């Protein structure tokens, strides 16, 4: 045993009431240096007292400190597996302090607790509708496109939406609300029918992070599984203007759909991010939709606490209720571009 090792052994023996031992050798004390080359790799003894506030760094005094958390799992393993070696075994390290020794070189600051983050956002959705609608037994086919917005009799108002999100380390609770009014005139044999759709949609979801991959120091990919419910409030009015079909037919319905899905965020750069979400639901449970699905993609740009985004949303709803003259069928896909602005607290 060389002179520094003897000095370290004497120091620990005198200063620590329960020395950390490995065979005949004593675990290095504050200020000692041990390496594979010197024949004294850093190791821990099974059954030793719990160690706290440990920092390691290379022999170079300017080297970066090794977090004490690197040794926590190793210590627990050693208590149940005598003879296990430290992950830092074989490295030339400087032992800054042990539990029994007053710290002198470095201390490990307490890790901050997770803080809830809140995001609120406002968005605009330009909705287009395609599908089949039946009100009080009268069927109408709706097939809208971007170019139809300028035709007389067709009015498409922007759908206004709001988003609130509270995020922790693993869990995220969110709420999304949209309100849209879509009006269109469709020609039928001998006349026309005016369709007015007023719909509100509320999504309530809880998601949990299941994967996180670092792409670089400031870029990562996060994947979450989500579950929740979607409320639909629907008012449809048909204005019939044809021989033998004059008059109004209307329906007023609301229902809930259970949802399951996933959400992902991909950091393209420190400021640009891709957001993707998909969900399915309904499943014909009770008075819910036979099926519903949603796909959403957005490119976000962060500047300070603000986020601006442009994307596209598609929502499919297949709902029916009643029969005969009281039948309501709402089998549509609502889709269109989305723009939003959010603020993080």
C-alpha positions in Angstrom: 0.0 0.0 0.0 1.4 3.4 -1.0 1.7 6.4 1.4 -1.5 8.2 0.2 -3.5 5.1 0.8 -2.1 4.6 4.3 -2.9 8.2 5.1 -6.4 7.8 3.8 -6.9 4.7 5.8 -5.8 6.4 9.0 -8.0 9.4 8.4 -11.2 7.4 7.9 -10.4 5.1 10.8 -10.0 8.0 13.2 -12.8 10.3 11.9 -15.7 7.9 11.0 -17.5 5.9 13.6 -18.6 3.4 11.0 -15.9 3.2 8.2 -16.7 2.1 4.7 -14.6 -1.1 4.2 -13.9 -3.4 1.3 -11.8 -6.4 2.3 -8.8 -5.2 4.2 -8.9 -1.8 2.6 -10.8 1.3 3.7 -13.0 3.3 1.3 -11.1 6.4 0.3 -11.6 9.4 2.5 -12.0 13.1 1.6 -9.0 14.2 -0.5 -7.7 10.8 -1.4 -7.2 9.7 -5.0 -7.7 6.1 -6.2 -7.6 4.7 -9.7 -7.2 1.4 -11.5 -3.6 2.3 -12.3 -2.8 2.6 -8.6 -4.5 -0.7 -7.9 -7.2 0.8 -5.7 -10.4 1.2 -7.8 -13.2 3.1 -6.1 -15.7 0.6 -4.8 -18.4 0.4 -2.1 -18.8 -2.2 0.7 -22.1 -4.1 1.1 -23.9 -3.2 4.3 -22.2 0.1 4.7 -24.0 3.1 6.1 -26.1 5.2 3.6 -24.0 7.8 1.8 -25.4 11.2 1.0 -24.2 14.3 -0.8 -21.3 12.7 -2.7 -19.7 14.5 -5.6 -17.0 13.1 -7.9 -14.8 14.7 -10.5 -11.7 13.8 -12.5 -8.3 14.5 -11.0 -8.2 17.7 -13.0 -9.6 20.3 -10.4 -11.4 22.1 -13.3 -13.2 19.0 -14.3 -17.0 18.7 -14.1 -18.6 17.3 -11.0 -20.2 13.9 -11.1 -23.7 14.0 -9.6 -24.1 12.1 -6.4 -27.3 10.6 -7.8 -25.1 8.4 -10.1 -24.3 6.3 -7.0 -27.7 6.0 -5.4 -28.8 3.0 -7.4 -25.4 1.4 -7.0 -25.6 1.7 -3.2 -29.1 0.0 -3.2 -27.7 -2.8 -5.4 -24.8 -3.4 -3.1 -27.0 -3.8 0.0 -28.7 -6.8 -1.7 -25.7 -8.0 -3.8 -22.5 -8.1 -1.9 -19.4 -7.7 -4.0 -21.0 -5.5 -6.7 -18.7 -2.8 -8.0 -19.3 0.9 -8.3 -20.1 2.3 -11.8 -17.1 4.6 -11.4 -14.7 1.7 -10.7 -11.6 2.1 -12.7 -11.8 5.8 -13.1 -9.4 8.2 -11.5 -11.7 10.3 -9.3 -11.5 12.8 -6.5 -13.7 12.0 -3.5 -15.1 15.3 -2.4 -17.0 14.2 0.8 -18.8 11.4 2.6 -21.5 11.5 5.1 -19.1 11.4 8.0 -16.8 14.2 6.6 -17.6 17.9 6.5 -17.9 18.9 2.8 -15.0 21.0 1.5 -14.8 20.7 -2.3 -18.3 20.6 -3.5 -21.9 20.0 -2.4 -24.8 18.7 -4.4 -27.8 21.2 -4.5 -31.2 19.8 -3.7 -33.2 19.0 -6.8 -36.1 21.3 -7.4 -39.6 19.9 -7.1 -41.6 19.5 -10.2 -43.7 22.7 -10.9 -47.0 22.6 -12.7 -47.0 24.5 -16.0 -50.1 26.1 -17.3 -50.8 27.0 -21.0 -53.8 28.9 -22.3 -54.4 29.4 -26.0 -56.9 30.8 -28.5 -57.3 29.4 -32.0 -59.2 29.8 -35.2 -60.5 26.9 -37.3 -61.7 27.3 -40.9 -64.1 24.3 -41.0 -65.2 22.4 -44.2 -67.9 19.8 -43.9 -68.4 16.7 -46.1 -70.8 13.9 -45.4 -74.5 12.9 -45.0 -77.1 14.5 -42.7 -80.7 13.4 -42.1 -83.1 15.5 -40.1 -86.6 14.3 -39.4 -86.2 11.6 -42.0 -85.1 14.0 -44.8 -81.6 13.3 -46.1 -79.1 15.9 -47.4 -75.6 15.4 -48.8 -73.0 18.0 -47.9 -69.9 18.4 -49.9 -68.0 21.6 -49.2 -64.7 22.8 -50.6 -62.5 25.9 -50.2 -63.7 27.4 -53.5 -67.4 27.3 -52.5 -66.9 29.9 -49.8 -67.4 32.7 -52.4 -70.6 31.4 -53.8 -73.8 33.3 -52.9 -75.9 31.6 -50.2 -72.9 29.8 -48.7 -71.6 31.3 -45.5 -68.8 29.7 -43.5 -67.9 31.4 -40.2 -64.6 30.7 -38.6 -64.8 28.4 -35.6 -63.4 30.0 -32.5 -61.6 27.7 -30.0 -59.9 27.8 -26.6 -57.3 25.5 -25.1 -56.2 25.1 -21.4 -53.5 22.7 -20.3 -51.9 21.9 -16.9 -48.8 19.8 -17.1 -46.7 18.1 -14.5 -43.7 15.8 -15.0 -45.6 12.8 -16.3 -49.3 13.8 -16.4 -51.1 16.5 -18.5 -54.7 17.6 -18.1 -56.3 19.5 -21.0 -59.5 21.0 -22.2 -60.4 22.1 -25.8 -63.6 24.0 -26.8 -64.7 24.9 -30.3 -67.9 26.5 -31.6 -68.7 26.6 -35.3 -71.6 27.7 -37.5 -71.7 26.4 -41.1 -74.4 27.4 -43.6 -74.9 26.0 -47.1 -77.5 25.8 -49.9 -77.8 22.6 -51.8 -79.9 22.2 -55.0 -82.5 19.5 -55.0 -84.9 18.4 -57.7 -87.3 21.3 -58.3 -85.8 23.6 -55.6 -83.1 23.8 -52.9 -82.5 23.1 -49.3 -80.6 25.4 -46.9 -78.6 23.7 -44.2 -77.5 25.5 -41.1 -75.3 23.6 -38.6 -74.4 25.1 -35.2 -72.1 22.8 -33.3 -70.0 23.1 -30.0 -67.3 20.5 -29.2 -65.6 20.1 -25.8 -62.7 17.7 -25.3 -61.6 16.8 -21.7 -58.5 14.7 -21.6 -55.8 13.3 -19.3 -52.6 12.1 -20.8 -49.5 10.4 -19.4 -45.9 10.5 -20.8 -44.8 7.0 -21.9 -41.6 7.9 -23.8 -39.0 10.6 -24.0 -35.9 10.7 -26.2 -33.3 13.4 -26.3 -32.2 14.4 -29.8 -29.7 16.9 -28.5 -29.0 19.1 -25.5 -32.1 21.2 -26.2 -34.2 18.9 -28.4 -36.3 16.0 -27.5 -39.3 13.8 -28.6 -42.1 13.2 -26.2 -44.9 10.7 -26.6 -48.1 10.5 -24.4 -51.1 8.2 -24.2 -54.4 10.0 -23.6 -57.9 9.2 -22.5 -61.0 11.3 -22.0 -64.4 12.3 -23.3 -65.8 14.6 -26.0 -69.1 16.5 -25.6 -71.0 17.4 -28.7 -73.8 19.9 -28.8 -75.5 20.0 -32.2 -78.3 22.1 -33.7 -79.3 21.5 -37.4 -81.9 23.4 -39.3 -83.1 22.5 -42.8 -84.9 25.1 -44.8 -86.8 23.3 -47.6 -87.7 25.2 -50.7 -89.2 22.7 -53.2 -92.7 21.7 -54.4 -94.4 19.7 -51.6 -91.3 20.1 -49.3 -91.6 23.7 -48.0 -90.9 24.3 -44.4 -88.3 23.8 -41.7 -87.0 20.6 -40.2 -84.7 20.9 -37.2 -82.9 18.8 -34.6 -81.2 19.6 -31.3 -79.0 16.9 -29.8 -76.1 16.5 -27.4 -74.1 13.5 -26.4 -70.7 12.3 -24.9 -68.1 10.1 -26.5 -65.3 8.3 -24.7 -61.8 8.8 -26.3 -58.5 7.1 -26.3 -55.5 8.2 -28.3 -51.9 9.5 -28.3 -50.0 12.8 -28.6 -46.4 13.5 -29.6 -44.1 16.5 -29.6 -41.0 16.6 -31.8 -38.5 19.4 -31.3 -37.1 20.4 -34.7 -35.0 23.2 -33.2 -34.9 25.1 -29.9 -37.9 27.2 -31.1 -39.7 25.1 -33.7 -41.8 22.1 -32.7 -44.1 19.6 -34.4 -47.3 18.6 -32.5 -49.3 15.6 -33.5 -52.4 14.1 -32.0 -54.8 11.3 -32.9 -57.8 9.8 -31.1 -60.7 7.4 -31.6 -63.9 7.0 -29.6 -67.6 6.6 -29.4 -67.7 2.9 -29.9 -71.5 2.9 -30.0 -71.7 2.9 -26.2 -75.1 4.0 -24.9 -76.2 7.2 -26.6 -72.7 8.0 -27.9 -71.6 8.1 -31.5 -71.2 4.9 -33.5 -67.6 6.1 -34.1 -65.6 9.3 -34.0 -61.9 10.0 -34.8 -59.7 13.0 -34.9 -56.3 13.8 -36.5 -54.4 17.0 -35.7 -51.0 18.3 -36.7 -49.4 21.7 -36.0 -46.1 23.5 -36.4 -45.4 25.7 -33.4 -42.9 28.5 -32.9 -41.9 29.6 -29.4 -40.8 33.1 -28.6 -40.4 33.6 -24.8 -43.5 32.5 -23.1 -45.6 32.8 -26.2 -46.3 30.1 -28.9 -47.8 30.6 -32.3 -48.9 27.7 -34.4 -50.3 26.7 -37.8 -51.8 23.3 -38.5 -54.7 21.2 -39.8 -57.5 19.4 -38.0 -59.8 16.7 -39.2 -62.8 15.4 -37.1 -65.1 12.6 -38.0 -68.5 12.0 -36.3 -70.9 9.2 -37.1 -73.9 9.7 -34.9 -77.6 8.6 -35.4 -80.6 8.7 -33.2 -84.3 7.8 -33.7 -85.9 6.3 -36.8 -88.5 7.1 -39.5 -89.8 10.6 -39.5 -87.8 11.3 -36.3 -84.5 10.0 -37.6 -81.4 12.1 -37.1 -78.2 11.0 -38.9 -75.0 13.1 -38.6 -72.2 11.3 -40.5 -69.7 13.9 -41.4 -66.0 14.8 -41.6 -65.2 18.4 -40.5 -61.7 19.5 -41.6 -59.7 22.6 -42.2 -56.6 24.7 -41.3 -56.0 25.9 -37.7 -54.1 28.9 -36.4 -53.4 29.6 -32.7 -51.6 31.7 -30.2 -50.8 30.5 -26.7 -49.1 31.7 -23.5 -47.3 29.6 -20.9 -47.3 30.4 -17.1 
